[in-house]
Amino acid sequence: MKLYYLSLCLISIGILFDTLHSLFYYQKYYSKSGIFNVNILVNNKQDKSVSKLLKVLFPIVNEKGFYYILLLRLALSLLILFMPHKFYNLIFLVFLTQLVFNLRNTLALSGADQMRTIILFGLSIISLMGHFLMIGSLFIVCQLYISYFFTGYNKIRSPIWRQGKAMVYVLNSELFGNRAIQNFVINLGRGNKILCWGIILFQLTFPLFASIQFTNIYFLVVGIIFHLILAIISNLNDFFWTFISAYPIVYYVVFHL
């Protein structure tokens, strides 16, 4: 249970930061003049299924309603973060608010949002306890392994990644750019190729080495360092908190299955 509570706390920290960010930029993102104006989403003819769902849920996804959803999300994450042993059952409500969050941000969802939704669903299953503890844990671990492996697989198919140029391009983008670190990476020369291949091999082999008791803890530590570095150089904070929140569950499954 301690590992489950740790996982709850880690994902709650990520949700807390994400929600505070959304509230701080609420006017810019979700107001009538915002980037994600709900009326634009409702009238989106390219995705009629999302448009219809937004119409049905309009009272909670409009400008006022979604603000309260974010406040609820914030309150729930704080309760779970500080008292996970008392409020772990609230994780299902957090999962529901995440679904609303995903719907409202349908034009800008990231891989972290998708993985967070999956982990929240798995943690909700675990909260039922009993046999559901291992069922939910296996669900989270399998999804994490799939995410890592296929992300690495897609990278190894890319000539840019194989040639060692990918990180320079990523750091030069508007979204993930960091000029100082980009210059450092450029100056690595052939080190770029080693860096790119290191990332590829880590993602491809994570499912294998994280599943072996002898190498489990070492690979989880490497994973934490990997996501921490990405968070620092590419502002991928959501990925850090989301992915490492699954690590205690990975440890539990490997040593208790």
C-alpha positions, -999 to 999 in steps of 0.1 A, spaced: 0 0 0 29 24 7 40 21 -30 4 28 -41 2 59 -19 35 71 -33 22 67 -68 -9 87 -58 12 115 -43 35 117 -74 6 119 -99 -12 144 -76 19 167 -77 18 167 -115 -19 174 -115 -15 202 -90 11 220 -111 -9 214 -143 -41 228 -127 -23 258 -113 -9 265 -147 -43 263 -163 -59 286 -137 -31 311 -140 -35 313 -178 -73 308 -177 -81 340 -194 -56 333 -222 -67 297 -227 -104 293 -218 -122 327 -219 -144 338 -248 -113 353 -264 -90 325 -254 -71 299 -276 -95 271 -265 -128 290 -267 -154 264 -261 -177 278 -288 -150 272 -314 -147 236 -302 -184 230 -302 -187 243 -338 -157 222 -350 -170 203 -380 -138 183 -384 -145 163 -352 -183 159 -349 -181 133 -321 -162 158 -298 -185 186 -309 -216 166 -299 -200 156 -265 -191 192 -257 -227 202 -264 -240 176 -240 -215 186 -213 -217 223 -221 -226 233 -185 -193 219 -172 -171 228 -201 -181 264 -207 -161 293 -194 -176 293 -160 -182 256 -155 -147 245 -165 -133 270 -140 -151 251 -112 -139 218 -126 -103 230 -123 -109 242 -88 -123 208 -79 -94 191 -96 -70 213 -75 -88 205 -42 -89 167 -49 -52 166 -58 -43 185 -26 -64 161 -4 -48 130 -20 -13 145 -18 -14 153 19 -36 124 31 -34 96 5 -43 69 31 -76 87 39 -86 100 5 -73 74 -20 -109 66 -31 -111 102 -45 -87 92 -73 -117 81 -94 -131 116 -92 -97 129 -103 -99 105 -132 -133 120 -142 -120 155 -140 -91 144 -162 -116 132 -188 -133 166 -188 -98 183 -189 -89 162 -220 -121 170 -237 -117 207 -231 -81 206 -243 -88 183 -272 -68 205 -296 -36 204 -275 -34 170 -257 1 156 -252 14 122 -246 16 131 -209 -21 138 -208 -29 105 -224 -6 85 -201 -19 104 -170 -54 94 -180 -44 58 -183 -25 58 -149 -55 75 -132 -78 48 -145 -54 21 -132 -51 38 -98 -89 39 -97 -90 2 -102 -64 -4 -75 -85 18 -50 -111 -10 -50 -84 -32 -33 -85 -70 -30 -78 -87 -63 -81 -54 -80 -48 -43 -65 -28 -65 -89 -52 -61 -118 -49 -23 -117 -11 -25 -112 -6 -49 -142 -28 -25 -163 -6 5 -155 27 -15 -160 16 -29 -194 5 5 -206 38 21 -195 58 -6 -212 38 -2 -244 44 36 -243 81 33 -238 87 6 -264 67 21 -292 81 56 -286 116 41 -289 105 20 -320 92 51 -337 125 69 -330 146 41 -344 126 42 -376 134 80 -379 166 89 -399 169 121 -379 171 101 -346 194 75 -360 218 102 -374 219 120 -340 202 152 -352 169 150 -333 178 167 -300 192 197 -319 160 201 -338 138 196 -307 158 222 -287 154 246 -316 116 244 -316 94 272 -302 77 248 -278 107 230 -264 135 253 -273 163 262 -251 191 282 -268 218 277 -242 213 239 -239 209 237 -277 244 252 -282 258 228 -256 243 199 -275 255 211 -308 291 214 -294 289 177 -284 296 168 -320 295 130 -323 281 130 -287 247 139 -303 245 105 -319 254 88 -286 227 109 -268 200 100 -294 209 63 -294 210 63 -256 174 76 -255 163 51 -281 179 21 -263 165 32 -230 130 33 -243 132 1 -262 148 -19 -234 129 -4 -205 101 -32 -205 128 -59 -203 152 -45 -177 125 -30 -155 109 -64 -153 141 -81 -140 145 -78 -102 182 -75 -104 181 -45 -128 147 -31 -118 158 -4 -94 188 7 -116 165 12 -146 139 31 -126 167 54 -113 178 59 -149 142 66 -159 139 93 -132 171 109 -143 160 107 -180 127 124 -174 142 150 -150 167 160 -177 139 163 -203 119 184 -178 149 208 -173 160 212 -210 126 208 -228 100 220 -202 84 186 -202 73 188 -166 41 169 -171 60 139 -185 83 138 -155 55 136 -128 32 114 -150 57 87 -159 76 85 -126 42 81 -108 40 47 -124 74 36 -112 63 26 -77 37 3 -93 63 -12 -116 85 -19 -86 55 -35 -68 46 -58 -97 81 -69 -103 87 -79 -67 53 -92 -58 40 -110 -89 
